[in-house]
Amino acid sequence: MKVGLMGFGKTGRSVASVILAAKDCSLEWIYRRGSALDHRSASEFLGIESADRATILSPSSIDVDTLLEQHPVDIIIDFSSSEGIWTYGDQAAERGITIVSAISHYNSEEIGFLRKLALLTTVFWSPNITLGVNYLLFSARLLQKIAPEVDIEIVEEHFSNKQGVSGTAVKIANALELEHEKINSIRAGGIVGKHEVIFGFPFQTVRLVHESISREAFGNGALFAARHLSGKPAGFYKFEDLLAPYFAQQIA
């Protein structure tokens, strides 16, 4: 599976390291806004031994159309910014390239654009692409169905410079049909990301907690999505679409 990566910030670099280590994937290129690292090898830059091409490129050195023509990929994994989809979306969809977006915040126009692209190709979006937090979301919805009157609070913790409410926390609140006032945000130090759903029963408390120890967790989640999207028809997919078949299986 040939992969192209959009974005090479702190998280993008961690994701690149995971892709470079995957035996069933080949990181063909990384596309980033800045040109300072143009034509360098990501594996060399990150100090990882890999046979992958993994060339770092930017709009200053090559435009998206030429990039996709000269260096074709099966899938694009996006860890850039909410505006990034406009730079490559049409070109990728026209070529039938699968899009996996891990952008935390999209506005309604950007989500509409993703759905438009999904008419032509396979499009996946998850505000938090870690497997664990999406398992937490499934479990929370199941417990709420069992006890619909239970009190629920959401706590999200992130690094001190993170702006706005966690997109994942908003997604959890929406899935549980909770007001966003039920989200409690904490910003401190270098916390990568922690989400907790607290169920307050009269005589007991249930806490579902997920914590990202390292940004590499996002890379593992992105590859989980990429592998499970293989062979899927064009359409708009979310993490629950990939997990639902597992939850439907009977436990022996």
C-alpha positions in Angstrom: 0.0 0.0 0.0 1.6 3.3 -1.2 1.0 6.1 1.2 1.3 9.9 0.9 1.3 12.0 4.1 0.0 15.6 4.4 1.6 17.5 7.2 4.9 17.1 9.0 4.5 18.9 12.3 5.0 17.2 15.7 2.2 14.7 15.1 2.9 14.3 11.4 6.5 13.3 12.2 5.3 10.7 14.7 2.8 9.3 12.2 5.6 9.2 9.5 7.7 7.1 11.9 4.9 4.6 12.3 4.3 4.3 8.6 8.0 3.9 7.9 8.1 1.0 10.3 5.0 -0.8 8.8 6.0 -3.7 6.6 2.8 -3.6 4.5 3.1 0.1 3.6 5.4 2.3 1.7 5.6 6.0 2.6 6.1 7.6 -0.9 6.2 11.3 0.0 5.3 13.9 2.6 3.8 17.2 1.5 4.1 20.2 3.8 3.7 23.9 3.5 7.3 24.9 4.4 10.1 24.3 1.9 13.0 24.1 4.3 13.1 20.3 4.1 12.4 20.0 0.4 13.8 16.8 -1.2 15.1 15.4 2.0 14.4 11.8 3.0 12.0 11.6 6.0 13.6 8.4 7.1 17.0 10.1 7.2 15.6 13.1 8.9 13.9 11.0 11.6 16.8 8.6 12.0 14.8 5.6 10.9 16.2 2.9 8.6 13.7 2.3 5.8 13.7 1.5 2.1 10.7 3.8 1.6 11.2 6.7 -0.7 9.6 9.1 1.9 10.6 12.3 0.1 9.7 15.6 1.8 8.1 18.1 -0.7 6.2 21.3 -0.7 4.2 23.6 -3.0 7.4 25.5 -3.7 9.0 22.4 -5.3 6.0 20.6 -6.9 2.3 21.2 -7.3 -0.3 18.7 -6.2 -1.3 17.6 -9.7 2.3 16.9 -10.7 3.0 15.2 -7.3 0.1 12.7 -7.8 1.0 12.1 -11.4 4.7 11.5 -10.9 4.4 9.8 -7.4 1.1 8.0 -7.4 -0.2 6.6 -4.1 -3.1 4.4 -3.0 -4.0 6.5 0.1 -3.4 10.0 1.5 -3.2 10.4 5.2 -3.9 14.0 6.3 -2.4 15.5 9.5 -2.0 19.0 8.1 -4.7 21.5 8.8 -8.4 22.0 8.2 -7.6 24.0 5.1 -5.4 21.2 3.7 -8.2 19.3 2.1 -8.8 22.1 -0.4 -5.3 21.8 -1.7 -5.5 18.1 -2.8 -9.1 16.9 -2.4 -10.3 17.2 -5.9 -7.2 15.9 -7.4 -7.1 12.9 -5.1 -10.8 12.1 -5.6 -10.5 12.3 -9.4 -7.8 9.6 -9.2 -9.7 7.4 -6.8 -7.1 7.8 -4.1 -8.5 6.9 -0.6 -8.4 9.9 1.8 -7.9 9.4 5.5 -8.3 12.6 7.4 -7.3 13.0 11.1 -8.1 16.8 11.3 -9.6 17.7 14.7 -11.7 20.6 13.5 -13.6 21.0 10.2 -16.3 23.6 9.7 -19.6 22.8 7.9 -18.2 23.8 4.5 -15.2 21.6 4.8 -17.3 18.6 6.0 -19.6 19.2 3.0 -16.6 19.2 0.7 -15.5 15.8 2.2 -18.9 14.4 1.5 -18.7 15.7 -2.0 -15.4 14.0 -2.5 -16.9 10.8 -1.1 -19.1 10.5 -4.2 -15.9 9.7 -6.2 -13.6 8.0 -3.7 -13.3 6.5 -0.3 -13.2 9.2 2.4 -12.6 8.6 6.1 -12.6 11.3 8.8 -12.0 11.0 12.5 -11.3 14.0 14.8 -9.3 11.6 17.0 -8.0 8.7 15.0 -6.7 6.6 17.9 -8.2 3.1 18.1 -8.6 3.3 21.9 -10.6 6.5 22.1 -13.0 5.3 19.4 -13.5 2.0 21.4 -14.2 4.2 24.4 -16.9 6.0 22.4 -18.6 2.8 21.4 -18.5 1.5 25.0 -19.9 4.8 26.3 -22.9 4.7 23.8 -23.6 1.1 24.9 -23.6 1.9 28.6 -25.8 4.9 28.0 -28.3 2.6 26.2 -28.3 0.3 29.2 -28.8 3.2 31.7 -30.3 6.2 29.8 -31.0 8.2 33.0 -27.4 8.1 34.3 -25.5 11.4 34.9 -22.6 11.8 32.4 -19.7 14.2 32.4 -16.8 14.4 29.9 -13.3 15.5 30.9 -10.7 16.2 28.3 -7.0 17.1 29.0 -4.4 18.3 26.6 -1.1 20.2 26.3 -1.2 23.8 27.5 -1.1 25.4 24.0 -4.0 23.5 22.5 -6.7 25.9 21.4 -10.4 25.3 21.7 -12.3 22.4 23.0 -11.1 19.0 22.0 -12.8 17.8 18.8 -12.9 14.3 20.2 -14.7 15.5 23.3 -17.3 17.3 21.1 -17.7 14.1 19.1 -18.3 12.1 22.3 -20.8 14.7 23.6 -22.7 14.7 20.3 -22.7 10.9 20.2 -24.2 10.8 23.7 -26.6 13.7 22.9 -25.1 15.8 25.7 -24.9 19.6 25.8 -21.4 20.8 25.2 -21.5 22.3 28.8 -20.9 18.8 29.9 -17.4 18.9 28.6 -14.7 19.9 31.1 -11.4 21.0 29.6 -8.0 21.0 31.3 -4.8 22.4 29.7 -1.5 21.6 31.4 2.1 21.0 30.4 2.7 18.5 27.6 -0.3 16.2 28.0 -0.7 14.5 24.6 -4.4 13.8 25.1 -6.7 12.3 27.7 -10.5 11.7 27.5 -12.7 10.5 30.3 -16.4 9.8 30.3 -17.8 9.6 33.9 -21.1 7.8 34.5 -22.6 8.8 37.9 -25.0 6.1 39.2 -26.7 6.5 42.6 -24.4 4.0 44.3 -21.5 3.5 41.9 -19.4 5.3 39.3 -18.1 4.0 36.0 -15.2 5.8 34.4 -14.1 5.1 30.8 -10.7 6.6 30.2 -8.4 6.8 27.2 -5.0 8.4 27.3 -2.6 8.9 24.4 0.9 8.3 25.8 2.7 9.2 22.6 1.7 10.8 19.3 2.6 7.5 17.6 -0.9 6.3 18.7 -2.3 8.5 15.9 -0.2 6.8 13.4 -1.3 3.3 14.5 -5.0 4.5 14.3 -4.4 5.9 10.8 -3.0 2.7 9.5 -5.8 0.7 11.2 -8.2 2.8 9.2 -6.2 2.5 6.0 -6.1 -1.2 6.2 -9.8 -1.6 7.0 -10.7 0.8 4.1 -9.0 -1.4 1.6 -11.5 -2.6 -1.0 -14.3 -0.4 0.4 -16.4 1.4 -2.3 -16.6 5.2 -2.6 -18.3 6.7 0.4 -17.9 8.7 3.6 -16.7 6.6 6.5 -16.2 7.2 10.2 -14.4 5.1 12.8 -17.7 3.5 14.0 -18.2 2.1 10.5 -14.9 0.1 10.9 -15.6 -1.0 14.5 -19.3 -1.9 14.2 -18.6 -5.3 12.6 -16.5 -6.3 15.6 -19.1 -5.2 18.1 -21.7 -7.2 16.2 -19.8 -10.4 16.6 -21.0 -12.8 19.3 -18.7 -13.4 22.2 -18.1 -17.1 22.5 
